[in-house]
Amino acid sequence: MSHDPFKKDHHLCTKMDEYHVEIPDFPMKSSRWERFINLLASPAKDPVDPFISTTGGVMLLKVAPIIGAAAIALIQALIFL
């Protein structure tokens, strides 16, 4: 892999040596604002995913709103009696 095809052609080698690239200095540490934006742009975890992955979790997600609504209705009925 040490074979350099540009050494054979003298004209091409001189043209390639004419180019000099200056690499600009950039900050290695990002600013607080950039870190905050990256935090907001990062994808969020799905909080319901562990429940959906099991069959019992799916049933819990279907039954929990019904039980919650019945509990709220029972509390309201006991308060206004």
mmCIF file of the N, C-alpha and C atoms, coordinates in Angstrom:
data_MODEL
# 
_entry.id   MODEL 
# 
loop_
_atom_site.group_PDB 
_atom_site.id 
_atom_site.type_symbol 
_atom_site.label_atom_id 
_atom_site.label_alt_id 
_atom_site.label_comp_id 
_atom_site.label_asym_id 
_atom_site.label_entity_id 
_atom_site.label_seq_id 
_atom_site.pdbx_PDB_ins_code 
_atom_site.Cartn_x 
_atom_site.Cartn_y 
_atom_site.Cartn_z 
_atom_site.occupancy 
_atom_site.B_iso_or_equiv 
_atom_site.pdbx_formal_charge 
_atom_site.auth_seq_id 
_atom_site.auth_comp_id 
_atom_site.auth_asym_id 
_atom_site.auth_atom_id 
_atom_site.pdbx_PDB_model_num 
ATOM 1   N N  . MET A 1 1  ? 0.818   -1.200 0.000   1.00 0.00 ? 1  MET A N  1 
ATOM 2   C CA . MET A 1 1  ? 0.000   0.000  0.000   1.00 0.00 ? 1  MET A CA 1 
ATOM 3   C C  . MET A 1 1  ? 0.862   1.264  0.000   1.00 0.00 ? 1  MET A C  1 
ATOM 4   N N  . SER A 1 2  ? 2.179   1.098  0.006   1.00 0.00 ? 2  SER A N  1 
ATOM 5   C CA . SER A 1 2  ? 3.052   2.268  -0.006  1.00 0.00 ? 2  SER A CA 1 
ATOM 6   C C  . SER A 1 2  ? 3.298   2.764  -1.426  1.00 0.00 ? 2  SER A C  1 
ATOM 7   N N  . HIS A 1 3  ? 2.642   2.180  -2.398  1.00 0.00 ? 3  HIS A N  1 
ATOM 8   C CA . HIS A 1 3  ? 2.804   2.577  -3.790  1.00 0.00 ? 3  HIS A CA 1 
ATOM 9   C C  . HIS A 1 3  ? 2.095   3.916  -4.013  1.00 0.00 ? 3  HIS A C  1 
ATOM 10  N N  . ASP A 1 4  ? 2.855   4.923  -4.447  1.00 0.00 ? 4  ASP A N  1 
ATOM 11  C CA . ASP A 1 4  ? 2.292   6.256  -4.675  1.00 0.00 ? 4  ASP A CA 1 
ATOM 12  C C  . ASP A 1 4  ? 2.241   6.508  -6.183  1.00 0.00 ? 4  ASP A C  1 
ATOM 13  N N  . PRO A 1 5  ? 1.047   6.589  -6.783  1.00 0.00 ? 5  PRO A N  1 
ATOM 14  C CA . PRO A 1 5  ? 0.970   6.780  -8.234  1.00 0.00 ? 5  PRO A CA 1 
ATOM 15  C C  . PRO A 1 5  ? 1.400   8.172  -8.684  1.00 0.00 ? 5  PRO A C  1 
ATOM 16  N N  . PHE A 1 6  ? 1.471   9.155  -7.788  1.00 0.00 ? 6  PHE A N  1 
ATOM 17  C CA . PHE A 1 6  ? 1.822   10.510 -8.184  1.00 0.00 ? 6  PHE A CA 1 
ATOM 18  C C  . PHE A 1 6  ? 3.328   10.683 -8.393  1.00 0.00 ? 6  PHE A C  1 
ATOM 19  N N  . LYS A 1 7  ? 4.134   9.789  -7.869  1.00 0.00 ? 7  LYS A N  1 
ATOM 20  C CA . LYS A 1 7  ? 5.584   9.928  -8.014  1.00 0.00 ? 7  LYS A CA 1 
ATOM 21  C C  . LYS A 1 7  ? 6.039   9.623  -9.432  1.00 0.00 ? 7  LYS A C  1 
ATOM 22  N N  . LYS A 1 8  ? 5.265   8.895  -10.179 1.00 0.00 ? 8  LYS A N  1 
ATOM 23  C CA . LYS A 1 8  ? 5.646   8.566  -11.554 1.00 0.00 ? 8  LYS A CA 1 
ATOM 24  C C  . LYS A 1 8  ? 5.516   9.781  -12.467 1.00 0.00 ? 8  LYS A C  1 
ATOM 25  N N  . ASP A 1 9  ? 4.484   10.589 -12.242 1.00 0.00 ? 9  ASP A N  1 
ATOM 26  C CA . ASP A 1 9  ? 4.242   11.750 -13.096 1.00 0.00 ? 9  ASP A CA 1 
ATOM 27  C C  . ASP A 1 9  ? 4.777   12.995 -12.379 1.00 0.00 ? 9  ASP A C  1 
ATOM 28  N N  . HIS A 1 10 ? 5.877   13.534 -12.893 1.00 0.00 ? 10 HIS A N  1 
ATOM 29  C CA . HIS A 1 10 ? 6.528   14.673 -12.248 1.00 0.00 ? 10 HIS A CA 1 
ATOM 30  C C  . HIS A 1 10 ? 5.633   15.921 -12.287 1.00 0.00 ? 10 HIS A C  1 
ATOM 31  N N  . HIS A 1 11 ? 4.975   16.170 -13.397 1.00 0.00 ? 11 HIS A N  1 
ATOM 32  C CA . HIS A 1 11 ? 4.116   17.345 -13.534 1.00 0.00 ? 11 HIS A CA 1 
ATOM 33  C C  . HIS A 1 11 ? 2.955   17.296 -12.527 1.00 0.00 ? 11 HIS A C  1 
ATOM 34  N N  . LEU A 1 12 ? 2.330   16.134 -12.413 1.00 0.00 ? 12 LEU A N  1 
ATOM 35  C CA . LEU A 1 12 ? 1.231   15.978 -11.463 1.00 0.00 ? 12 LEU A CA 1 
ATOM 36  C C  . LEU A 1 12 ? 1.719   16.108 -10.027 1.00 0.00 ? 12 LEU A C  1 
ATOM 37  N N  . CYS A 1 13 ? 2.908   15.606 -9.758  1.00 0.00 ? 13 CYS A N  1 
ATOM 38  C CA . CYS A 1 13 ? 3.466   15.701 -8.412  1.00 0.00 ? 13 CYS A CA 1 
ATOM 39  C C  . CYS A 1 13 ? 3.738   17.156 -8.027  1.00 0.00 ? 13 CYS A C  1 
ATOM 40  N N  . THR A 1 14 ? 4.256   17.952 -8.941  1.00 0.00 ? 14 THR A N  1 
ATOM 41  C CA . THR A 1 14 ? 4.509   19.364 -8.632  1.00 0.00 ? 14 THR A CA 1 
ATOM 42  C C  . THR A 1 14 ? 3.211   20.134 -8.440  1.00 0.00 ? 14 THR A C  1 
ATOM 43  N N  . LYS A 1 15 ? 2.190   19.808 -9.225  1.00 0.00 ? 15 LYS A N  1 
ATOM 44  C CA . LYS A 1 15 ? 0.888   20.478 -9.057  1.00 0.00 ? 15 LYS A CA 1 
ATOM 45  C C  . LYS A 1 15 ? 0.249   20.134 -7.712  1.00 0.00 ? 15 LYS A C  1 
ATOM 46  N N  . MET A 1 16 ? 0.398   18.878 -7.292  1.00 0.00 ? 16 MET A N  1 
ATOM 47  C CA . MET A 1 16 ? -0.164  18.476 -6.008  1.00 0.00 ? 16 MET A CA 1 
ATOM 48  C C  . MET A 1 16 ? 0.578   19.127 -4.843  1.00 0.00 ? 16 MET A C  1 
ATOM 49  N N  . ASP A 1 17 ? 1.891   19.359 -5.018  1.00 0.00 ? 17 ASP A N  1 
ATOM 50  C CA . ASP A 1 17 ? 2.669   19.994 -3.960  1.00 0.00 ? 17 ASP A CA 1 
ATOM 51  C C  . ASP A 1 17 ? 2.363   21.480 -3.834  1.00 0.00 ? 17 ASP A C  1 
ATOM 52  N N  . GLU A 1 18 ? 1.755   22.089 -4.834  1.00 0.00 ? 18 GLU A N  1 
ATOM 53  C CA . GLU A 1 18 ? 1.410   23.514 -4.766  1.00 0.00 ? 18 GLU A CA 1 
ATOM 54  C C  . GLU A 1 18 ? 0.274   23.795 -3.792  1.00 0.00 ? 18 GLU A C  1 
ATOM 55  N N  . TYR A 1 19 ? -0.567  22.826 -3.582  1.00 0.00 ? 19 TYR A N  1 
ATOM 56  C CA . TYR A 1 19 ? -1.733  23.032 -2.727  1.00 0.00 ? 19 TYR A CA 1 
ATOM 57  C C  . TYR A 1 19 ? -1.371  22.849 -1.261  1.00 0.00 ? 19 TYR A C  1 
ATOM 58  N N  . HIS A 1 20 ? -1.707  23.848 -0.486  1.00 0.00 ? 20 HIS A N  1 
ATOM 59  C CA . HIS A 1 20 ? -1.512  23.775 0.961   1.00 0.00 ? 20 HIS A CA 1 
ATOM 60  C C  . HIS A 1 20 ? -2.849  24.085 1.616   1.00 0.00 ? 20 HIS A C  1 
ATOM 61  N N  . VAL A 1 21 ? -3.261  23.227 2.504   1.00 0.00 ? 21 VAL A N  1 
ATOM 62  C CA . VAL A 1 21 ? -4.551  23.378 3.163   1.00 0.00 ? 21 VAL A CA 1 
ATOM 63  C C  . VAL A 1 21 ? -4.318  23.779 4.610   1.00 0.00 ? 21 VAL A C  1 
ATOM 64  N N  . GLU A 1 22 ? -4.941  24.871 5.019   1.00 0.00 ? 22 GLU A N  1 
ATOM 65  C CA . GLU A 1 22 ? -4.861  25.294 6.411   1.00 0.00 ? 22 GLU A CA 1 
ATOM 66  C C  . GLU A 1 22 ? -6.130  24.828 7.125   1.00 0.00 ? 22 GLU A C  1 
ATOM 67  N N  . ILE A 1 23 ? -5.939  24.100 8.173   1.00 0.00 ? 23 ILE A N  1 
ATOM 68  C CA . ILE A 1 23 ? -7.079  23.595 8.952   1.00 0.00 ? 23 ILE A CA 1 
ATOM 69  C C  . ILE A 1 23 ? -7.403  24.633 10.019  1.00 0.00 ? 23 ILE A C  1 
ATOM 70  N N  . PRO A 1 24 ? -8.634  25.145 10.019  1.00 0.00 ? 24 PRO A N  1 
ATOM 71  C CA . PRO A 1 24 ? -8.982  26.165 11.008  1.00 0.00 ? 24 PRO A CA 1 
ATOM 72  C C  . PRO A 1 24 ? -9.084  25.558 12.409  1.00 0.00 ? 24 PRO A C  1 
ATOM 73  N N  . ASP A 1 25 ? -8.791  26.382 13.386  1.00 0.00 ? 25 ASP A N  1 
ATOM 74  C CA . ASP A 1 25 ? -8.889  25.957 14.770  1.00 0.00 ? 25 ASP A CA 1 
ATOM 75  C C  . ASP A 1 25 ? -10.347 26.078 15.212  1.00 0.00 ? 25 ASP A C  1 
ATOM 76  N N  . PHE A 1 26 ? -10.902 25.015 15.728  1.00 0.00 ? 26 PHE A N  1 
ATOM 77  C CA . PHE A 1 26 ? -12.285 25.044 16.179  1.00 0.00 ? 26 PHE A CA 1 
ATOM 78  C C  . PHE A 1 26 ? -12.334 24.594 17.631  1.00 0.00 ? 26 PHE A C  1 
ATOM 79  N N  . PRO A 1 27 ? -13.307 25.084 18.385  1.00 0.00 ? 27 PRO A N  1 
ATOM 80  C CA . PRO A 1 27 ? -13.378 24.716 19.803  1.00 0.00 ? 27 PRO A CA 1 
ATOM 81  C C  . PRO A 1 27 ? -13.777 23.251 19.969  1.00 0.00 ? 27 PRO A C  1 
ATOM 82  N N  . MET A 1 28 ? -13.068 22.553 20.822  1.00 0.00 ? 28 MET A N  1 
ATOM 83  C CA . MET A 1 28 ? -13.358 21.140 21.055  1.00 0.00 ? 28 MET A CA 1 
ATOM 84  C C  . MET A 1 28 ? -14.552 20.970 21.989  1.00 0.00 ? 28 MET A C  1 
ATOM 85  N N  . LYS A 1 29 ? -14.765 21.908 22.895  1.00 0.00 ? 29 LYS A N  1 
ATOM 86  C CA . LYS A 1 29 ? -15.869 21.809 23.836  1.00 0.00 ? 29 LYS A CA 1 
ATOM 87  C C  . LYS A 1 29 ? -17.020 22.667 23.323  1.00 0.00 ? 29 LYS A C  1 
ATOM 88  N N  . SER A 1 30 ? -18.197 22.087 23.299  1.00 0.00 ? 30 SER A N  1 
ATOM 89  C CA . SER A 1 30 ? -19.363 22.849 22.830  1.00 0.00 ? 30 SER A CA 1 
ATOM 90  C C  . SER A 1 30 ? -19.865 23.768 23.934  1.00 0.00 ? 30 SER A C  1 
ATOM 91  N N  . SER A 1 31 ? -20.565 24.799 23.526  1.00 0.00 ? 31 SER A N  1 
ATOM 92  C CA . SER A 1 31 ? -21.073 25.768 24.492  1.00 0.00 ? 31 SER A CA 1 
ATOM 93  C C  . SER A 1 31 ? -22.284 25.211 25.214  1.00 0.00 ? 31 SER A C  1 
ATOM 94  N N  . ARG A 1 32 ? -22.705 25.879 26.248  1.00 0.00 ? 32 ARG A N  1 
ATOM 95  C CA . ARG A 1 32 ? -23.884 25.441 27.006  1.00 0.00 ? 32 ARG A CA 1 
ATOM 96  C C  . ARG A 1 32 ? -25.126 25.453 26.130  1.00 0.00 ? 32 ARG A C  1 
ATOM 97  N N  . TRP A 1 33 ? -25.225 26.452 25.291  1.00 0.00 ? 33 TRP A N  1 
ATOM 98  C CA . TRP A 1 33 ? -26.390 26.563 24.414  1.00 0.00 ? 33 TRP A CA 1 
ATOM 99  C C  . TRP A 1 33 ? -26.462 25.380 23.450  1.00 0.00 ? 33 TRP A C  1 
ATOM 100 N N  . GLU A 1 34 ? -25.322 25.008 22.871  1.00 0.00 ? 34 GLU A N  1 
ATOM 101 C CA . GLU A 1 34 ? -25.302 23.867 21.957  1.00 0.00 ? 34 GLU A CA 1 
ATOM 102 C C  . GLU A 1 34 ? -25.641 22.571 22.680  1.00 0.00 ? 34 GLU A C  1 
ATOM 103 N N  . ARG A 1 35 ? -25.151 22.401 23.913  1.00 0.00 ? 35 ARG A N  1 
ATOM 104 C CA . ARG A 1 35 ? -25.493 21.201 24.678  1.00 0.00 ? 35 ARG A CA 1 
ATOM 105 C C  . ARG A 1 35 ? -26.971 21.178 25.016  1.00 0.00 ? 35 ARG A C  1 
ATOM 106 N N  . PHE A 1 36 ? -27.565 22.344 25.321  1.00 0.00 ? 36 PHE A N  1 
ATOM 107 C CA . PHE A 1 36 ? -28.990 22.418 25.616  1.00 0.00 ? 36 PHE A CA 1 
ATOM 108 C C  . PHE A 1 36 ? -29.824 22.079 24.385  1.00 0.00 ? 36 PHE A C  1 
ATOM 109 N N  . ILE A 1 37 ? -29.423 22.608 23.238  1.00 0.00 ? 37 ILE A N  1 
ATOM 110 C CA . ILE A 1 37 ? -30.136 22.302 21.994  1.00 0.00 ? 37 ILE A CA 1 
ATOM 111 C C  . ILE A 1 37 ? -30.014 20.815 21.661  1.00 0.00 ? 37 ILE A C  1 
ATOM 112 N N  . ASN A 1 38 ? -28.843 20.229 21.859  1.00 0.00 ? 38 ASN A N  1 
ATOM 113 C CA . ASN A 1 38 ? -28.679 18.796 21.619  1.00 0.00 ? 38 ASN A CA 1 
ATOM 114 C C  . ASN A 1 38 ? -29.538 17.970 22.571  1.00 0.00 ? 38 ASN A C  1 
ATOM 115 N N  . LEU A 1 39 ? -29.700 18.437 23.804  1.00 0.00 ? 39 LEU A N  1 
ATOM 116 C CA . LEU A 1 39 ? -30.570 17.744 24.754  1.00 0.00 ? 39 LEU A CA 1 
ATOM 117 C C  . LEU A 1 39 ? -32.021 17.789 24.289  1.00 0.00 ? 39 LEU A C  1 
ATOM 118 N N  . LEU A 1 40 ? -32.459 18.946 23.811  1.00 0.00 ? 40 LEU A N  1 
ATOM 119 C CA . LEU A 1 40 ? -33.836 19.061 23.332  1.00 0.00 ? 40 LEU A CA 1 
ATOM 120 C C  . LEU A 1 40 ? -34.059 18.274 22.045  1.00 0.00 ? 40 LEU A C  1 
ATOM 121 N N  . ALA A 1 41 ? -33.029 18.147 21.237  1.00 0.00 ? 41 ALA A N  1 
ATOM 122 C CA . ALA A 1 41 ? -33.176 17.467 19.958  1.00 0.00 ? 41 ALA A CA 1 
ATOM 123 C C  . ALA A 1 41 ? -33.000 15.954 20.054  1.00 0.00 ? 41 ALA A C  1 
ATOM 124 N N  . SER A 1 42 ? -32.551 15.463 21.200  1.00 0.00 ? 42 SER A N  1 
ATOM 125 C CA . SER A 1 42 ? -32.343 14.022 21.337  1.00 0.00 ? 42 SER A CA 1 
ATOM 126 C C  . SER A 1 42 ? -33.697 13.314 21.446  1.00 0.00 ? 42 SER A C  1 
ATOM 127 N N  . PRO A 1 43 ? -33.805 12.122 20.919  1.00 0.00 ? 43 PRO A N  1 
ATOM 128 C CA . PRO A 1 43 ? -35.080 11.407 20.974  1.00 0.00 ? 43 PRO A CA 1 
ATOM 129 C C  . PRO A 1 43 ? -35.420 10.984 22.399  1.00 0.00 ? 43 PRO A C  1 
ATOM 130 N N  . ALA A 1 44 ? -36.685 11.023 22.702  1.00 0.00 ? 44 ALA A N  1 
ATOM 131 C CA . ALA A 1 44 ? -37.150 10.660 24.046  1.00 0.00 ? 44 ALA A CA 1 
ATOM 132 C C  . ALA A 1 44 ? -37.513 9.185  24.095  1.00 0.00 ? 44 ALA A C  1 
ATOM 133 N N  . LYS A 1 45 ? -37.385 8.609  25.288  1.00 0.00 ? 45 LYS A N  1 
ATOM 134 C CA . LYS A 1 45 ? -37.786 7.219  25.466  1.00 0.00 ? 45 LYS A CA 1 
ATOM 135 C C  . LYS A 1 45 ? -39.308 7.159  25.601  1.00 0.00 ? 45 LYS A C  1 
ATOM 136 N N  . ASP A 1 46 ? -39.870 6.082  25.120  1.00 0.00 ? 46 ASP A N  1 
ATOM 137 C CA . ASP A 1 46 ? -41.303 5.871  25.221  1.00 0.00 ? 46 ASP A CA 1 
ATOM 138 C C  . ASP A 1 46 ? -41.611 5.306  26.603  1.00 0.00 ? 46 ASP A C  1 
ATOM 139 N N  . PRO A 1 47 ? -42.351 6.033  27.460  1.00 0.00 ? 47 PRO A N  1 
ATOM 140 C CA . PRO A 1 47 ? -42.615 5.529  28.809  1.00 0.00 ? 47 PRO A CA 1 
ATOM 141 C C  . PRO A 1 47 ? -43.597 4.358  28.830  1.00 0.00 ? 47 PRO A C  1 
ATOM 142 N N  . VAL A 1 48 ? -44.344 4.140  27.761  1.00 0.00 ? 48 VAL A N  1 
ATOM 143 C CA . VAL A 1 48 ? -45.343 3.085  27.722  1.00 0.00 ? 48 VAL A CA 1 
ATOM 144 C C  . VAL A 1 48 ? -44.765 1.800  27.123  1.00 0.00 ? 48 VAL A C  1 
ATOM 145 N N  . ASP A 1 49 ? -43.549 1.859  26.611  1.00 0.00 ? 49 ASP A N  1 
ATOM 146 C CA . ASP A 1 49 ? -42.963 0.710  25.924  1.00 0.00 ? 49 ASP A CA 1 
ATOM 147 C C  . ASP A 1 49 ? -42.860 -0.547 26.797  1.00 0.00 ? 49 ASP A C  1 
ATOM 148 N N  . PRO A 1 50 ? -42.464 -0.477 28.067  1.00 0.00 ? 50 PRO A N  1 
ATOM 149 C CA . PRO A 1 50 ? -42.429 -1.718 28.861  1.00 0.00 ? 50 PRO A CA 1 
ATOM 150 C C  . PRO A 1 50 ? -43.807 -2.358 29.032  1.00 0.00 ? 50 PRO A C  1 
ATOM 151 N N  . PHE A 1 51 ? -44.861 -1.570 29.053  1.00 0.00 ? 51 PHE A N  1 
ATOM 152 C CA . PHE A 1 51 ? -46.204 -2.130 29.202  1.00 0.00 ? 51 PHE A CA 1 
ATOM 153 C C  . PHE A 1 51 ? -46.679 -2.789 27.911  1.00 0.00 ? 51 PHE A C  1 
ATOM 154 N N  . ILE A 1 52 ? -46.324 -2.213 26.787  1.00 0.00 ? 52 ILE A N  1 
ATOM 155 C CA . ILE A 1 52 ? -46.798 -2.731 25.510  1.00 0.00 ? 52 ILE A CA 1 
ATOM 156 C C  . ILE A 1 52 ? -46.097 -4.044 25.160  1.00 0.00 ? 52 ILE A C  1 
ATOM 157 N N  . SER A 1 53 ? -44.880 -4.237 25.663  1.00 0.00 ? 53 SER A N  1 
ATOM 158 C CA . SER A 1 53 ? -44.114 -5.422 25.275  1.00 0.00 ? 53 SER A CA 1 
ATOM 159 C C  . SER A 1 53 ? -44.659 -6.714 25.893  1.00 0.00 ? 53 SER A C  1 
ATOM 160 N N  . THR A 1 54 ? -45.504 -6.632 26.920  1.00 0.00 ? 54 THR A N  1 
ATOM 161 C CA . THR A 1 54 ? -46.076 -7.834 27.528  1.00 0.00 ? 54 THR A CA 1 
ATOM 162 C C  . THR A 1 54 ? -47.587 -7.855 27.297  1.00 0.00 ? 54 THR A C  1 
ATOM 163 N N  . THR A 1 55 ? -48.173 -9.048 27.322  1.00 0.00 ? 55 THR A N  1 
ATOM 164 C CA . THR A 1 55 ? -49.617 -9.152 27.112  1.00 0.00 ? 55 THR A CA 1 
ATOM 165 C C  . THR A 1 55 ? -50.381 -8.619 28.318  1.00 0.00 ? 55 THR A C  1 
ATOM 166 N N  . GLY A 1 56 ? -49.842 -8.826 29.508  1.00 0.00 ? 56 GLY A N  1 
ATOM 167 C CA . GLY A 1 56 ? -50.491 -8.278 30.702  1.00 0.00 ? 56 GLY A CA 1 
ATOM 168 C C  . GLY A 1 56 ? -50.444 -6.760 30.723  1.00 0.00 ? 56 GLY A C  1 
ATOM 169 N N  . GLY A 1 57 ? -49.396 -6.197 30.177  1.00 0.00 ? 57 GLY A N  1 
ATOM 170 C CA . GLY A 1 57 ? -49.267 -4.741 30.121  1.00 0.00 ? 57 GLY A CA 1 
ATOM 171 C C  . GLY A 1 57 ? -50.288 -4.128 29.195  1.00 0.00 ? 57 GLY A C  1 
ATOM 172 N N  . VAL A 1 58 ? -50.571 -4.800 28.090  1.00 0.00 ? 58 VAL A N  1 
ATOM 173 C CA . VAL A 1 58 ? -51.590 -4.299 27.159  1.00 0.00 ? 58 VAL A CA 1 
ATOM 174 C C  . VAL A 1 58 ? -52.952 -4.307 27.838  1.00 0.00 ? 58 VAL A C  1 
ATOM 175 N N  . MET A 1 59 ? -53.242 -5.365 28.572  1.00 0.00 ? 59 MET A N  1 
ATOM 176 C CA . MET A 1 59 ? -54.521 -5.444 29.289  1.00 0.00 ? 59 MET A CA 1 
ATOM 177 C C  . MET A 1 59 ? -54.591 -4.361 30.363  1.00 0.00 ? 59 MET A C  1 
ATOM 178 N N  . LEU A 1 60 ? -53.467 -4.103 31.048  1.00 0.00 ? 60 LEU A N  1 
ATOM 179 C CA . LEU A 1 60 ? -53.439 -3.056 32.066  1.00 0.00 ? 60 LEU A CA 1 
ATOM 180 C C  . LEU A 1 60 ? -53.722 -1.697 31.449  1.00 0.00 ? 60 LEU A C  1 
ATOM 181 N N  . LEU A 1 61 ? -53.178 -1.436 30.269  1.00 0.00 ? 61 LEU A N  1 
ATOM 182 C CA . LEU A 1 61 ? -53.417 -0.150 29.614  1.00 0.00 ? 61 LEU A CA 1 
ATOM 183 C C  . LEU A 1 61 ? -54.875 -0.004 29.176  1.00 0.00 ? 61 LEU A C  1 
ATOM 184 N N  . LYS A 1 62 ? -55.549 -1.097 28.932  1.00 0.00 ? 62 LYS A N  1 
ATOM 185 C CA . LYS A 1 62 ? -56.958 -1.028 28.540  1.00 0.00 ? 62 LYS A CA 1 
ATOM 186 C C  . LYS A 1 62 ? -57.862 -0.882 29.751  1.00 0.00 ? 62 LYS A C  1 
ATOM 187 N N  . VAL A 1 63 ? -57.507 -1.530 30.856  1.00 0.00 ? 63 VAL A N  1 
ATOM 188 C CA . VAL A 1 63 ? -58.375 -1.566 32.032  1.00 0.00 ? 63 VAL A CA 1 
ATOM 189 C C  . VAL A 1 63 ? -58.120 -0.390 32.966  1.00 0.00 ? 63 VAL A C  1 
ATOM 190 N N  . ALA A 1 64 ? -56.902 0.133  33.021  1.00 0.00 ? 64 ALA A N  1 
ATOM 191 C CA . ALA A 1 64 ? -56.554 1.198  33.961  1.00 0.00 ? 64 ALA A CA 1 
ATOM 192 C C  . ALA A 1 64 ? -57.420 2.450  33.806  1.00 0.00 ? 64 ALA A C  1 
ATOM 193 N N  . PRO A 1 65 ? -57.733 2.936  32.605  1.00 0.00 ? 65 PRO A N  1 
ATOM 194 C CA . PRO A 1 65 ? -58.600 4.112  32.514  1.00 0.00 ? 65 PRO A CA 1 
ATOM 195 C C  . PRO A 1 65 ? -60.025 3.840  33.024  1.00 0.00 ? 65 PRO A C  1 
ATOM 196 N N  . ILE A 1 66 ? -60.503 2.639  32.807  1.00 0.00 ? 66 ILE A N  1 
ATOM 197 C CA . ILE A 1 66 ? -61.853 2.302  33.289  1.00 0.00 ? 66 ILE A CA 1 
ATOM 198 C C  . ILE A 1 66 ? -61.871 2.285  34.811  1.00 0.00 ? 66 ILE A C  1 
ATOM 199 N N  . ILE A 1 67 ? -60.862 1.673  35.414  1.00 0.00 ? 67 ILE A N  1 
ATOM 200 C CA . ILE A 1 67 ? -60.790 1.622  36.882  1.00 0.00 ? 67 ILE A CA 1 
ATOM 201 C C  . ILE A 1 67 ? -60.590 3.023  37.447  1.00 0.00 ? 67 ILE A C  1 
ATOM 202 N N  . GLY A 1 68 ? -59.771 3.825  36.803  1.00 0.00 ? 68 GLY A N  1 
ATOM 203 C CA . GLY A 1 68 ? -59.559 5.199  37.269  1.00 0.00 ? 68 GLY A CA 1 
ATOM 204 C C  . GLY A 1 68 ? -60.825 6.031  37.192  1.00 0.00 ? 68 GLY A C  1 
ATOM 205 N N  . ALA A 1 69 ? -61.573 5.903  36.115  1.00 0.00 ? 69 ALA A N  1 
ATOM 206 C CA . ALA A 1 69 ? -62.825 6.653  35.991  1.00 0.00 ? 69 ALA A CA 1 
ATOM 207 C C  . ALA A 1 69 ? -63.836 6.186  37.020  1.00 0.00 ? 69 ALA A C  1 
ATOM 208 N N  . ALA A 1 70 ? -63.905 4.873  37.289  1.00 0.00 ? 70 ALA A N  1 
ATOM 209 C CA . ALA A 1 70 ? -64.829 4.358  38.304  1.00 0.00 ? 70 ALA A CA 1 
ATOM 210 C C  . ALA A 1 70 ? -64.434 4.855  39.690  1.00 0.00 ? 70 ALA A C  1 
ATOM 211 N N  . ALA A 1 71 ? -63.128 4.934  39.974  1.00 0.00 ? 71 ALA A N  1 
ATOM 212 C CA . ALA A 1 71 ? -62.673 5.423  41.278  1.00 0.00 ? 71 ALA A CA 1 
ATOM 213 C C  . ALA A 1 71 ? -63.013 6.896  41.453  1.00 0.00 ? 71 ALA A C  1 
ATOM 214 N N  . ILE A 1 72 ? -62.824 7.691  40.435  1.00 0.00 ? 72 ILE A N  1 
ATOM 215 C CA . ILE A 1 72 ? -63.158 9.126  40.524  1.00 0.00 ? 72 ILE A CA 1 
ATOM 216 C C  . ILE A 1 72 ? -64.664 9.300  40.706  1.00 0.00 ? 72 ILE A C  1 
ATOM 217 N N  . ALA A 1 73 ? -65.458 8.523  39.995  1.00 0.00 ? 73 ALA A N  1 
ATOM 218 C CA . ALA A 1 73 ? -66.912 8.615  40.146  1.00 0.00 ? 73 ALA A CA 1 
ATOM 219 C C  . ALA A 1 73 ? -67.333 8.205  41.545  1.00 0.00 ? 73 ALA A C  1 
ATOM 220 N N  . LEU A 1 74 ? -66.716 7.177  42.111  1.00 0.00 ? 74 LEU A N  1 
ATOM 221 C CA . LEU A 1 74 ? -67.047 6.729  43.464  1.00 0.00 ? 74 LEU A CA 1 
ATOM 222 C C  . LEU A 1 74 ? -66.668 7.786  44.493  1.00 0.00 ? 74 LEU A C  1 
ATOM 223 N N  . ILE A 1 75 ? -65.516 8.420  44.329  1.00 0.00 ? 75 ILE A N  1 
ATOM 224 C CA . ILE A 1 75 ? -65.086 9.473  45.255  1.00 0.00 ? 75 ILE A CA 1 
ATOM 225 C C  . ILE A 1 75 ? -66.073 10.645 45.194  1.00 0.00 ? 75 ILE A C  1 
ATOM 226 N N  . GLN A 1 76 ? -66.481 11.044 43.995  1.00 0.00 ? 76 GLN A N  1 
ATOM 227 C CA . GLN A 1 76 ? -67.441 12.144 43.860  1.00 0.00 ? 76 GLN A CA 1 
ATOM 228 C C  . GLN A 1 76 ? -68.776 11.781 44.475  1.00 0.00 ? 76 GLN A C  1 
ATOM 229 N N  . ALA A 1 77 ? -69.198 10.530 44.329  1.00 0.00 ? 77 ALA A N  1 
ATOM 230 C CA . ALA A 1 77 ? -70.481 10.107 44.900  1.00 0.00 ? 77 ALA A CA 1 
ATOM 231 C C  . ALA A 1 77 ? -70.418 10.122 46.417  1.00 0.00 ? 77 ALA A C  1 
ATOM 232 N N  . LEU A 1 78 ? -69.289 9.728  46.998  1.00 0.00 ? 78 LEU A N  1 
ATOM 233 C CA . LEU A 1 78 ? -69.157 9.721  48.469  1.00 0.00 ? 78 LEU A CA 1 
ATOM 234 C C  . LEU A 1 78 ? -69.067 11.149 49.025  1.00 0.00 ? 78 LEU A C  1 
ATOM 235 N N  . ILE A 1 79 ? -68.468 12.048 48.283  1.00 0.00 ? 79 ILE A N  1 
ATOM 236 C CA . ILE A 1 79 ? -68.322 13.436 48.761  1.00 0.00 ? 79 ILE A CA 1 
ATOM 237 C C  . ILE A 1 79 ? -69.681 14.150 48.745  1.00 0.00 ? 79 ILE A C  1 
ATOM 238 N N  . PHE A 1 80 ? -70.484 13.952 47.731  1.00 0.00 ? 80 PHE A N  1 
ATOM 239 C CA . PHE A 1 80 ? -71.726 14.717 47.589  1.00 0.00 ? 80 PHE A CA 1 
ATOM 240 C C  . PHE A 1 80 ? -72.918 14.046 48.267  1.00 0.00 ? 80 PHE A C  1 
ATOM 241 N N  . LEU A 1 81 ? -72.714 12.949 48.929  1.00 0.00 ? 81 LEU A N  1 
ATOM 242 C CA . LEU A 1 81 ? -73.840 12.306 49.635  1.00 0.00 ? 81 LEU A CA 1 
ATOM 243 C C  . LEU A 1 81 ? -74.110 12.960 50.921  1.00 0.00 ? 81 LEU A C  1 
# 
